[in-house]
Amino acid sequence: MLDELALFLESQGIGTVGVDIFRHRLPENPDKAMVLTPYGGSLGPRVHDEASTAFRIDRFQARFRGHNRAAATSFANAAYDVLWLNNAILGTRIVVKSEPLQPPFDMPEDEHNRAIVIFNLETWST
């Protein structure tokens, strides 16, 4: 789901994978950049007492960096707005829903005094 989300953000004009959209690790450059990092999701609902779950529930942290607070916030808000999905197809995955878990919020600046804004995202997919 990580690759699908990164490519979806690129398709929506948020940025370019490998240029200012990254997966797992945020590099030192460029100043304006974002990273999607997966973290523990949860088990999806079971259907009819089956051993497998009906959906996969994944969670991600979306971290945005900018040369100032306004730039980082604008970048985060653009991604936040497009990541509300219902019944969408991303790559080979059917996304039943994708929801940010809270609005973007400020974090302390990084070691180079660049602004950081984050939000967490939950996806339900097949």
Secondary structure, DSSP 8 states (H G I E B T S, - for coil): -HHHHHHHHHHTTS--BTTTEEES---S--SSEEEEEEEEEE---BSTT-SSBSSEEEEEEEEEEESSHHHHHHHHHHHHHH--EEEEEETTEEEEEEEESS--EEE---TT--EEEEEEEEEEE-
